[in-house]
Amino acid sequence: MPLRPPNAPTAPSGVLRLAALVVLVCVLLAALLLAALFARLAPKSGGGGSPPQSPHVVVDTLNLAHWLRGRGAGKKSAPAKTKSKPLELADITGAIDQTAAPLRAQFPGKVMYVVKDRESQINTPEIRAAYKAAADRNQVWIYDVEQYPEPPQPQGPRAAEYEHAARARDDLYMAILAHKHRCAVLTEDRFRDFSTFRAHVAPFRVFGHTYWRDMPEEEFIRPTAYVYSRLPKPRALRYAAVL
């Protein structure tokens, strides 16, 4: 066992204790800094509450028109759709005129009404002009979702199912808008068959009318495109909550 040289210097015990204390303080400070950094980077929890309201909203216009018709008939719980006569153009634009102001007061961003053409009738320039006029006087966006003049014909044993789901082109486009603007869809629809939309809805086109542009913005949608492969089901906002 080696022996300490008789003249070797020894550190005072006070100096050793001071050095240990400095190291301990540095370690504690580093731990506190790391904890503060992780707390700042971690996503903030809302305590289980509702997410903050978006300044934008997408409106299921045909569904809304049916709801307003039922409410106007004095029903306590107006259904989204009634067995009355089909909606006319005046019913649709009237629903926009009736709700645009209160919705704009609650949603200062974009209030986006989505409509579609009838299955048996292609929209005419006069119908598109009526939507443009409604967008102008209410200062909103109106997206007219239309089938192609000669849409692809369903084939195979599930042709009837395909034809029924193909009518959901307006529902699919509402989901696209809601995902794009990170907002809810104002509707009474529960989108129960949402998972089948991409596979069954035929390609369609959209005419976007707004008050600050003379010509509509035209868009072509192919539901099976990869960009929509992870399209989430939109969050629904009920009419009674805002109207």
BELVEN-V33216 format. One record per helix or strand of 3 or more residues. SS is the DSSP state (H for helix, E for strand). FROM is the first residue (numbers start at 0). TO is the last residue. If there is no record, write none. Layout:
# BELVEN-V33216
ss from to
SS FROM TO
SS FROM TO
This chain:
# BELVEN-V33216
ss from to
H 12 40
E 56 59
H 60 71
H 88 105
E 110 115
H 124 137
E 140 146
H 158 180
H 193 199
E 203 209
E 216 220
H 225 227
H 238 240
